């Protein structure tokens, strides 16, 4: 090495560890050819070279690196290529030693290699989001959901926040050979990797996934090569639906003939609802629902929220724009109004179960804006099995139907809000069912006086719901 001392630098396998080491090396202008990195995830044999930590010392501006490189490097650092740390340092060295424009050079081999790594890492994250399947287990704290996945790269920490947002109300673990992610409902933690044998092999949600996959399988558009490219065979062992693939492929031609001959069937969510499932299981299962076409455009399903012991259940029409983005009911402008009236009525939101008749956002686009549209009757009917199952699990004493869509979904098309508001019905769904205005009606009111009147009516109806939830005898004002 022309008299240069080879410096062997041990890092812990994280980008931040590499970054600290690289900054010190750059400060001392140590050339890439005289550096060897070894990371915790793979301790290679280096022929007797001594492991040596980078020298400590104050950092100066000579190690300044463009933000674009940091973003690129942070992603590429999760690639499984054992040479990635040396590649990252080589590019960093070039950037700080006279080649500031190499990130803009489309023909530069080092930069192109890093960009390829970033794409492969991003694709692997997408695969993890798509191919993780949780299975139910029980421990001393109750229900827990465990999945095992074999990623191509070190992506568990990058992919895990997606599952926190999607399954916030569940306790879950994702096990991989490299490391494992655990969510306890409050904090996300990581620890050692695990073999597949540490994960459960099957649970009662298996049939749900198989039903979902079979319903989504379109035999008229079968392209086996493309399917295997998107759903690699190495993931089949952890996917309950994968065992259906051979039979679905074998029967594709026959199913196409049947589709042509059979009349269309009405859309329904019924097939996607696991029997005897708990509320957390229903929330998880709803993410896979394809019972109507609304899922194609909405960001995500928005299931109900609240305790399984709630005495009062509030039912609205459908999620709005904010609810669709956040994945929770009544968190937008109408939800803020509702929270105010709930508090004024002497109730607490955390004691109520709040949901919607339809679980996906229905809208039309005007430029970049998404404008709420009333769901079609067919979509309300398709989604009704979810609502029926929620009511069955909650078993509320009082149901408050807010708006015409919710009221008509449960009580039939003859319900009229202006005529029936405030009346208490003995429905088959609960001892007391009340029809009232949706809080969004206040926001749409033509003048402040009318808005205040709607607010007063909603307040009165929620106060009535609170009173009825505390009584034992059935009241009817029909």
C-alpha positions as CSV (number, residue, x, y, z in Angstrom):
1,X,0.0,0.0,0.0
2,X,2.9,2.3,-0.7
3,X,3.7,2.8,2.9
4,X,0.2,3.6,4.1
5,X,-1.0,2.0,7.3
6,X,-4.1,-0.2,6.8
7,X,-6.7,0.9,9.3
8,X,-9.3,-1.7,10.2
9,X,-12.4,0.0,11.6
10,X,-15.0,-1.9,13.5
11,X,-18.5,-0.6,13.5
12,X,-21.7,-1.9,15.0
13,X,-23.5,-2.4,11.6
14,X,-25.6,0.8,11.7
15,X,-25.4,3.8,9.5
16,X,-24.8,6.1,12.4
17,X,-21.8,4.1,13.6
18,X,-20.3,4.1,10.1
19,X,-21.0,7.9,9.8
20,X,-19.1,8.7,13.0
21,X,-16.1,6.6,11.9
22,X,-16.1,8.0,8.4
23,X,-16.1,11.6,9.6
24,X,-13.0,11.0,11.7
25,X,-11.3,9.2,8.9
26,X,-12.1,12.0,6.5
27,X,-10.8,14.5,8.9
28,X,-7.5,12.8,8.9
29,X,-7.7,12.4,5.1
30,X,-7.3,8.7,5.2
31,X,-7.6,7.3,1.7
32,X,-10.2,4.6,0.9
33,X,-7.6,2.0,-0.2
34,X,-6.1,2.2,3.3
35,X,-9.3,1.5,5.2
36,X,-11.2,-1.8,5.9
37,X,-14.5,-1.7,7.7
38,X,-15.9,-4.7,9.6
39,X,-19.4,-4.7,10.9
40,X,-21.1,-6.5,13.8
41,X,-23.4,-8.5,11.6
42,X,-20.4,-10.2,9.8
43,X,-17.0,-10.4,11.5
44,X,-14.7,-11.4,8.7
45,X,-11.2,-12.8,9.1
46,X,-8.7,-10.1,8.1
47,X,-5.5,-12.1,8.1
48,X,-4.1,-10.8,11.3
49,X,-4.9,-7.1,11.0
50,X,-5.6,-5.5,14.3
51,X,-9.1,-4.1,15.0
52,X,-8.6,-0.4,15.6
53,X,-11.1,2.3,16.5
54,X,-10.9,5.6,14.6
55,X,-8.9,8.3,16.5
56,X,-11.0,10.6,18.6
57,X,-10.8,14.3,18.1
58,X,-12.8,17.4,17.2
59,X,-14.4,17.4,13.8
60,X,-14.0,20.2,11.4
61,X,-15.7,21.4,8.2
62,X,-13.4,19.4,6.0
63,X,-15.7,16.4,6.5
64,X,-18.8,18.3,5.3
65,X,-20.9,16.0,3.1
66,X,-23.9,17.0,0.9
67,X,-27.3,16.1,2.3
68,X,-28.2,14.2,-1.0
69,X,-25.4,11.8,-0.2
70,X,-26.4,11.3,3.4
71,X,-30.0,10.4,2.3
72,X,-28.6,8.0,-0.4
73,X,-26.1,6.5,2.0
74,X,-28.6,6.0,4.8
75,X,-30.7,3.8,2.6
76,X,-27.9,1.9,0.9
77,X,-26.4,1.1,4.3
78,X,-29.3,-1.3,4.9
79,X,-28.2,-3.4,1.8
80,X,-26.8,-6.8,2.5
81,X,-23.7,-6.3,0.3
82,X,-20.7,-6.8,2.6
83,X,-18.7,-4.2,0.7
84,X,-21.2,-1.4,1.2
85,X,-19.3,0.3,4.0
86,X,-16.2,0.6,2.0
87,X,-18.2,1.8,-1.0
88,X,-19.9,4.5,1.1
89,X,-16.5,5.7,2.4
90,X,-15.0,5.8,-1.1
91,X,-17.8,8.0,-2.4
92,X,-17.7,10.2,0.7
93,X,-13.9,10.6,0.3
94,X,-14.3,11.5,-3.3
95,X,-17.0,14.1,-2.4
96,X,-14.7,15.8,0.1
97,X,-11.5,15.6,-1.9
98,X,-12.3,17.4,-5.1
99,X,-15.2,15.5,-6.7
100,X,-18.2,17.5,-5.4
101,X,-20.2,16.9,-8.6
102,X,-20.1,13.1,-8.8
103,X,-23.6,12.7,-7.5
104,X,-24.8,14.4,-10.7
105,X,-22.7,12.1,-12.9
106,X,-25.1,9.5,-14.3
107,X,-22.1,7.4,-15.5
108,X,-20.2,7.2,-12.3
109,X,-20.0,3.5,-11.3
110,X,-19.8,4.0,-7.5
111,X,-22.8,6.4,-7.4
112,X,-24.8,4.1,-9.7
113,X,-24.1,1.2,-7.5
114,X,-25.3,3.0,-4.4
115,X,-28.5,4.1,-6.3
116,X,-29.1,0.5,-7.3
117,X,-28.7,-0.5,-3.6
118,X,-31.2,2.1,-2.6
119,X,-33.8,0.8,-5.1
120,X,-33.3,-2.8,-3.9
121,X,-33.7,-1.8,-0.3
122,X,-36.9,0.2,-1.1
123,X,-38.3,-2.8,-3.0
124,X,-37.4,-5.1,-0.1
125,X,-39.3,-2.8,2.3
126,X,-42.3,-2.9,0.0
127,X,-42.1,-6.7,-0.1
128,X,-42.0,-6.9,3.7
129,X,-45.1,-4.6,4.0
130,X,-46.9,-6.9,1.5
131,X,-45.8,-10.3,2.6
132,X,-45.8,-10.2,6.4
133,X,-48.6,-12.4,7.8
134,X,-49.4,-12.2,11.6
135,X,-50.5,-15.2,13.5
136,X,-52.3,-15.1,16.8
137,X,-50.7,-16.4,20.0
138,X,-51.5,-16.0,23.7
139,X,-49.3,-14.9,26.5
140,X,-49.7,-13.7,30.1
141,X,-50.9,-10.3,28.7
142,X,-53.5,-11.8,26.4
143,X,-53.6,-11.8,22.6
144,X,-50.4,-11.2,20.6
145,X,-49.6,-11.5,16.9
146,X,-46.4,-12.9,15.6
147,X,-45.0,-13.0,12.0
148,X,-41.8,-14.4,10.5
149,X,-40.3,-12.9,7.4
150,X,-37.0,-13.4,5.5
151,X,-36.0,-10.0,4.0
152,X,-33.2,-9.8,1.4
153,X,-31.6,-6.9,3.2
154,X,-31.3,-5.4,6.7
155,X,-34.6,-3.5,6.6
156,X,-36.6,-4.4,9.7
157,X,-36.0,-1.0,11.4
158,X,-37.0,0.8,8.2
159,X,-40.2,-1.3,7.6
160,X,-41.5,-1.6,11.2
161,X,-43.0,1.9,11.5
162,X,-45.5,1.1,8.8
163,X,-46.8,-1.8,10.9
164,X,-47.0,0.5,14.0
165,X,-49.3,2.9,12.1
166,X,-51.4,0.1,10.5
167,X,-51.7,-2.1,13.6
168,X,-51.4,0.3,16.5
169,X,-54.0,-1.3,18.7
170,X,-52.4,-4.8,18.4
171,X,-49.4,-6.2,20.3
172,X,-47.2,-7.8,17.6
173,X,-43.8,-9.1,16.8
174,X,-42.0,-9.5,13.5
175,X,-39.2,-12.0,13.6
176,X,-36.5,-12.1,10.9
177,X,-33.1,-14.0,10.8
178,X,-31.3,-10.7,11.4
179,X,-33.3,-8.9,14.1
180,X,-36.9,-8.7,15.4
181,X,-39.3,-5.8,16.0
182,X,-41.8,-5.8,18.9
183,X,-44.7,-3.4,19.4
184,X,-46.4,-3.5,22.9
185,X,-49.0,-0.8,22.1
186,X,-46.8,2.0,23.3
187,X,-43.2,1.5,22.2
188,X,-41.4,-0.1,19.3
189,X,-38.4,-2.2,20.3
190,X,-35.8,-4.3,18.5
191,X,-33.7,-7.3,19.5
192,X,-32.0,-10.4,18.1
193,X,-33.0,-12.3,15.1
194,X,-34.9,-15.6,15.3
195,X,-35.3,-18.8,13.2
196,X,-38.6,-19.5,11.5
197,X,-39.2,-22.3,14.1
198,X,-39.7,-19.6,16.8
199,X,-42.8,-18.3,15.0
200,X,-46.3,-19.9,15.0
201,X,-47.1,-21.9,11.9
202,X,-50.9,-21.4,11.7
203,X,-53.8,-19.8,13.5
204,X,-57.5,-19.2,12.9
205,X,-57.0,-16.3,10.6
206,X,-55.4,-18.5,8.0
207,X,-58.7,-19.1,6.2
208,X,-59.3,-15.4,6.1
209,X,-56.1,-14.8,4.1
210,X,-57.0,-17.7,1.8
211,X,-60.5,-16.4,1.2
212,X,-59.1,-13.0,0.5
213,X,-56.4,-14.2,-1.9
214,X,-58.8,-16.5,-3.7
215,X,-61.3,-13.7,-4.1
216,X,-58.6,-11.4,-5.5
217,X,-57.2,-13.9,-7.9
218,X,-58.3,-13.0,-11.4
219,X,-57.9,-16.1,-13.7
220,X,-58.4,-14.0,-16.8
221,X,-55.2,-12.1,-16.1
222,X,-52.9,-14.9,-15.1
223,X,-49.2,-14.3,-16.0
224,X,-47.3,-16.9,-13.9
225,X,-43.9,-15.4,-14.7
226,X,-45.0,-11.9,-13.6
227,X,-46.7,-13.3,-10.5
228,X,-43.6,-15.1,-9.3
229,X,-41.5,-12.0,-10.0
230,X,-43.9,-10.0,-7.7
231,X,-44.4,-12.8,-5.2
232,X,-41.1,-14.7,-5.0
233,X,-41.3,-18.3,-4.1
234,X,-39.0,-17.9,-1.1
235,X,-41.8,-16.0,0.6
236,X,-44.4,-18.7,0.0
237,X,-43.6,-20.7,3.1
238,X,-44.8,-17.9,5.4
239,X,-47.9,-17.0,3.3
240,X,-51.1,-19.0,4.1
241,X,-52.5,-18.1,0.7
242,X,-49.5,-19.4,-1.2
243,X,-50.7,-23.0,-0.9
244,X,-53.7,-22.1,-3.1
245,X,-51.5,-20.9,-6.0
246,X,-51.0,-24.2,-7.8
247,X,-54.7,-25.1,-7.7
248,X,-55.7,-21.6,-8.7
249,X,-53.4,-21.7,-11.6
250,X,-54.5,-25.2,-12.6
251,X,-58.2,-24.1,-12.6
252,X,-57.7,-20.7,-14.2
253,X,-59.2,-21.6,-17.6
254,X,-62.2,-23.3,-16.1
255,X,-62.9,-20.3,-13.8
256,X,-62.7,-17.9,-16.7
257,X,-65.4,-19.9,-18.5
258,X,-67.5,-19.8,-15.3
259,X,-67.1,-16.1,-15.0
260,X,-68.4,-15.6,-18.5
261,X,-71.4,-17.8,-17.9
262,X,-72.4,-16.7,-14.4
263,X,-74.3,-13.5,-13.6
264,X,-72.5,-10.9,-11.4
265,X,-73.0,-11.3,-7.6
266,X,-73.6,-8.5,-5.2
267,X,-70.6,-7.1,-3.4
268,X,-70.3,-8.0,0.2
269,X,-67.6,-7.9,3.0
270,X,-69.1,-11.1,4.5
271,X,-66.4,-13.4,3.2
272,X,-63.6,-11.3,4.7
273,X,-64.8,-11.4,8.3
274,X,-63.3,-14.1,10.5
275,X,-65.7,-15.9,12.7
276,X,-65.6,-15.3,16.5
277,X,-62.8,-12.7,16.0
278,X,-62.0,-10.2,18.7
279,X,-62.0,-6.4,18.0
280,X,-58.2,-6.3,17.4
281,X,-58.6,-9.3,15.0
282,X,-61.5,-7.5,13.2
283,X,-59.4,-4.4,12.9
284,X,-56.5,-6.4,11.4
285,X,-58.9,-8.4,9.1
286,X,-60.6,-5.2,7.8
287,X,-57.3,-4.1,6.2
288,X,-57.7,-7.0,3.8
289,X,-61.3,-6.4,2.9
290,X,-62.2,-6.2,-0.8
291,X,-65.9,-6.5,-0.4
292,X,-66.6,-3.4,-2.5
293,X,-64.6,-1.2,-4.9
294,X,-64.0,1.7,-2.4
295,X,-60.7,0.2,-1.2
296,X,-59.2,0.9,-4.7
297,X,-58.9,4.6,-4.2
298,X,-58.9,5.1,-0.4
299,X,-55.6,5.3,1.5
300,X,-56.6,2.7,4.0
301,X,-59.5,1.2,5.9
302,X,-60.8,3.1,8.9
303,X,-62.2,0.7,11.4
304,X,-64.1,1.6,14.6
305,X,-62.3,2.6,17.8
306,X,-63.2,2.2,21.5
307,X,-63.4,-0.3,24.3
308,X,-65.2,-3.6,23.8
309,X,-67.2,-2.8,26.9
310,X,-68.6,0.5,25.7
311,X,-72.2,1.1,26.7
312,X,-72.7,3.7,23.9
313,X,-71.9,3.2,20.3
314,X,-71.8,6.1,17.9
315,X,-72.2,5.4,14.2
316,X,-71.4,7.9,11.4
317,X,-71.5,7.7,7.7
318,X,-68.0,7.1,6.4
319,X,-64.4,8.4,7.0
320,X,-63.5,11.8,5.7
321,X,-60.2,13.0,4.2
322,X,-58.3,13.3,7.5
323,X,-59.7,10.0,8.8
324,X,-58.5,8.3,5.6
325,X,-55.0,9.7,6.0
326,X,-54.7,9.0,9.8
327,X,-56.6,5.7,9.8
328,X,-58.9,6.6,12.7
329,X,-62.6,7.6,12.9
330,X,-63.7,11.2,13.6
331,X,-60.3,12.9,13.8
332,X,-61.1,15.6,11.2
333,X,-63.2,18.8,11.5
334,X,-66.4,16.9,12.2
335,X,-64.6,14.9,14.8
336,X,-63.4,18.0,16.6
337,X,-67.0,19.3,16.7
338,X,-68.2,15.9,18.0
339,X,-65.5,15.8,20.7
340,X,-66.7,19.2,22.0
341,X,-70.4,18.1,22.1
342,X,-69.4,14.8,23.7
343,X,-67.6,16.6,26.5
344,X,-70.5,19.0,26.9
345,X,-72.9,16.1,27.2
346,X,-70.9,14.8,30.1
347,X,-69.4,11.8,28.2
348,X,-65.8,10.8,27.5
349,X,-64.7,9.8,24.1
350,X,-62.5,7.1,25.5
351,X,-65.6,5.4,27.0
352,X,-67.5,5.3,23.6
353,X,-67.1,3.1,20.6
354,X,-67.1,5.2,17.5
355,X,-67.4,3.8,14.0
356,X,-68.9,4.4,10.5
357,X,-71.4,2.5,8.4
358,X,-68.8,2.5,5.6
359,X,-65.1,1.9,6.3
360,X,-63.5,3.5,3.3
361,X,-63.5,7.2,2.1
362,X,-65.7,8.0,-0.8
363,X,-64.6,11.1,-2.8
364,X,-64.1,12.8,-6.1
365,X,-61.1,14.8,-7.1
366,X,-61.0,18.5,-7.8
367,X,-57.4,19.3,-8.6
368,X,-55.4,18.2,-5.6
369,X,-58.4,18.2,-3.3
370,X,-60.5,15.2,-2.4
371,X,-64.1,16.1,-2.0
372,X,-66.4,14.0,0.1
373,X,-69.2,12.1,-1.7
374,X,-72.1,10.2,-0.2
375,X,-71.5,6.5,-0.5
376,X,-73.7,4.5,-2.8
377,X,-76.4,2.2,-1.4
378,X,-74.5,-0.8,-2.8
379,X,-71.3,0.2,-0.9
380,X,-73.3,0.7,2.4
381,X,-74.9,-2.8,2.0
382,X,-71.5,-4.4,1.1
383,X,-69.9,-2.9,4.3
384,X,-72.9,-3.7,6.6
385,X,-71.5,-7.1,7.7
386,X,-68.6,-5.2,9.4
387,X,-71.0,-2.9,11.2
388,X,-73.2,-5.9,12.3
389,X,-70.1,-7.7,13.6
390,X,-68.9,-4.6,15.5
391,X,-72.3,-4.3,17.2
392,X,-72.3,-8.0,18.1
393,X,-68.9,-7.7,19.7
394,X,-69.6,-4.4,21.6
395,X,-73.2,-5.3,22.6
396,X,-74.0,-1.7,23.4
397,X,-77.0,-0.5,25.5
398,X,-77.4,2.6,23.3
399,X,-76.7,3.1,19.6
400,X,-76.6,6.6,18.2
401,X,-77.0,6.8,14.5
402,X,-75.5,10.1,13.3
403,X,-76.8,11.1,9.9
404,X,-79.1,9.4,7.3
405,X,-76.6,6.9,6.0
406,X,-76.0,5.4,9.4
407,X,-79.7,5.5,10.4
408,X,-80.9,3.9,7.1
409,X,-78.1,1.3,7.2
410,X,-79.5,-0.1,10.5
411,X,-83.2,1.0,10.5
412,X,-84.2,1.0,6.8
413,X,-84.7,3.5,4.1
414,X,-87.8,5.1,5.6
415,X,-85.8,6.9,8.3
416,X,-85.8,10.7,8.1
417,X,-83.5,12.7,10.3
418,X,-85.7,15.8,10.7
419,X,-88.7,13.7,11.5
420,X,-87.1,11.0,13.6
421,X,-84.4,12.9,15.4
422,X,-84.4,12.3,19.2
423,X,-86.8,9.4,19.1
424,X,-85.8,6.2,20.9
425,X,-86.4,3.0,19.0
426,X,-86.4,-0.6,20.3
427,X,-84.4,-2.0,17.4
428,X,-83.0,-5.5,17.1
429,X,-79.5,-4.0,17.4
430,X,-79.6,-2.6,20.9
431,X,-82.1,-1.8,23.7
432,X,-82.1,1.9,22.7
433,X,-81.4,3.2,19.2
434,X,-81.3,7.0,18.7
435,X,-81.3,8.9,15.4
436,X,-79.6,12.3,15.3
437,X,-77.7,14.7,13.1
438,X,-74.2,14.0,11.9
439,X,-71.7,16.6,13.4
440,X,-70.7,17.6,9.9
441,X,-74.2,19.1,9.4
442,X,-73.1,21.9,11.7
443,X,-70.2,22.6,9.3
444,X,-72.5,22.6,6.3
445,X,-75.2,24.8,7.8
446,X,-76.2,27.8,5.8
447,X,-76.0,30.2,8.7
448,X,-74.7,30.3,12.3
449,X,-78.2,30.2,13.8
450,X,-79.0,26.9,12.0
451,X,-75.6,25.5,13.0
452,X,-76.2,26.3,16.6
453,X,-79.6,24.6,16.4
454,X,-78.1,21.4,15.0
455,X,-75.5,21.5,17.8
456,X,-78.2,21.8,20.4
457,X,-80.1,18.9,19.0
458,X,-77.0,16.7,18.9
459,X,-76.2,17.7,22.4
460,X,-79.7,16.8,23.6
461,X,-79.5,13.4,21.9
462,X,-76.1,12.5,23.4
463,X,-77.3,13.6,26.8
464,X,-80.3,11.2,26.3
465,X,-77.9,8.4,25.3
466,X,-75.9,9.0,28.5
467,X,-79.1,8.8,30.6
468,X,-80.3,5.6,28.8
469,X,-77.0,3.9,29.1
470,X,-77.3,4.2,32.9
471,X,-80.8,2.9,33.1
472,X,-81.9,-0.8,33.1
473,X,-85.4,-0.6,31.6
474,X,-86.1,-0.3,27.9
475,X,-87.6,3.0,26.7
476,X,-89.6,3.4,23.5
477,X,-90.9,6.6,22.1
478,X,-92.0,5.2,18.7
